[in-house]
Amino acid sequence: MDFDDEEFIKREQSDDLLFEAYDEPVKTKAIKLAKQALELNPNNIDAENFITQHETNTIKKLKKYEETLNKEKANLEKEDFFKEENIGIFWGLIETRPYMRTKHSYMLTLMELGRYTEAIKQGEELLKLCESDNLGIRYLIIGLYTVLEKFDKAEKIYNKYSEASTFMWFPLSIMYYKEGNYRKCKKVLKQLQENNEYLLNYLTGRKKFTKAKVEDIEINGTYSWGSEAEAYFVVKDNKYLLETVPSFIEFIEREI
């Protein structure tokens, strides 16, 4: 077996261990598997990120993501992935995906820390690198623009992707509410109600997520359009945005 074959086998084994880590329900065992994957292949960025994801200190987590991001960017630059012809189609280049996932995680961690302006910068860069937005950055950035009351930019993102999804319409409804355009806000809320019968009922407390239901949704981690799981994730992802509009739920109760 030559050197290249040996390295290839190590990379394959590293990926297999990481897939095991994803499926392992016990956190300590999952982290151990990811560390073994990283030992076999120190360039397994997804394994590195899996370990970082479980860091409980958010500031340390951010620092680690930043280190990984800078390291992987340098590797991609060395291999000419950042040349002009690739900008806009990054996700289509498989080699760039770990970098994109790291940048996404870095953006989410900035949001956890309330560093919204920096998070927007990461989001804008991600959308520039991948115009098809395979990671769903548009749903995050429309909310971030709304928090900082950059309403023109929020509406521009909505118009660019123009999709009838609950994840897009919910921050849009809050944008119109914060903007003082209550007629448009009400219109979008009615569209949301048609899209997902659970969402507004959960927001107003007409229905509640049981503890068992929440655990089931979190473990499964997936959703279908119009489902309870979708409603749960929309509320969860936009909790920081809801906190900026204390009377928004009262408006829903009164108008919808």
Salt bridges, closest charged atoms under 4 A:
ASP46 OD2 - ARG101 NH2 2.77
GLU48 OE2 - LYS64 NZ 3.95
GLU48 OE1 - LYS71 NZ 2.78
GLU85 OE2 - LYS83 NZ 3.96
GLU112 OE2 - LYS61 NZ 3.21
GLU118 OE2 - ARG115 NE 2.70
GLU124 OE2 - LYS153 NZ 3.84
GLU125 OE1 - LYS103 NZ 2.61
GLU125 OE2 - LYS121 NZ 2.82
ASP133 OD2 - ARG138 NH1 2.68
GLU149 OE2 - LYS178 NZ 3.65
GLU163 OE1 - ARG138 NE 2.70
GLU218 OE2 - LYS236 NZ 2.79
GLU228 OE1 - LYS213 NZ 3.53
GLU250 OE2 - ARG254 NH1 3.55
GLU255 OE1 - LYS186 NZ 3.36
GLU255 OE2 - ARG254 NE 3.38
